[in-house]
Amino acid sequence: MARSQASLRVITDPRPAPAVPSAVLGMMIFVVTEAMLFAGLISSFLIVKASSAGVWPPPGQPRLPVEETAFNTAALLMSAVALYFARRAYEQAPTAAVRPLTIAMALGVFFVVFQGYEWAMMLNQGLTLSSSNHGSFFYLIVGMHGLHAIAGLAMLTSAWWRLRFGFLADSTFAAAQVFWFFVVGLWPVLYLLVYG
C-alpha cells in the first residue's frame, strides 16, 4: 500500500545553526573565568613584587632557571603550532590529524615533565612554598598553570583516542583546541612576569 505524497511531512528546524558550537562556547566561557583567576594571581604577585623595594627575588633565594625554561617555553609554543596543523588536517581528512596531534601532545608532555624537573631542582636549592613570597608565588602561579596543562593534555588525549577510533566530533576537537591555546598563550605572560 503506497502512501500518498500529501501524507508525508518533512519537519525542519526553523532555528538557524549556531555560529559557535555549544562545546566551543562552553569552553570559551570557562577560559574567560580561568583568565580572571590568573589575572588575580598575577595582580597579587605584581603588588607584592612592587612592595619589595626593588629587590626581587628576595635575598638568599635561588635564581629561577630562565634559560632552561625559555627552551621549555619554545616546546610549548611548538605544541600549539602542531595542534593548529592537526586541526587543519582534520578539516581535510580526519585521519591525517593523528600525527600532528600526537606531536602536539608529545611537546605538551615534554613541557609538563620539564616543569616537574624544574620544581624538583628548585626544591633542592631551598625554594619552597614557605621559604618566601617568591617561592609561594612561583609554586602557586606556575603550579596552577601546570594543572591546566595537565587538564589540557587530558583533553587532547581524549580527542586523540576518539580520532583513532573514528568518532571525534568537530566541536569536541575545537573545544580541546580552545583550551590548549589558552594554556599555551598564557604561559609566555607568566614566564615573562614570574621569571623576569
PEJO-V741725 format. One record per run of one state. SS is the DSSP state (~ for helix, > for strand, _ for the rest). FROM is the first residue (numbers start at 0). TO is the last residue. If there is no record, write none. Layout:
BEGIN
SS_FROM_TO / SS_FROM_TO
END
This chain:
BEGIN
__0_3 / ~_4_6 / __7_20 / ~_21_49 / __50_64 / ~_65_91 / __92_92 / ~_93_123 / __124_131 / ~_132_163 / __164_168 / ~_169_194 / __195_195
END
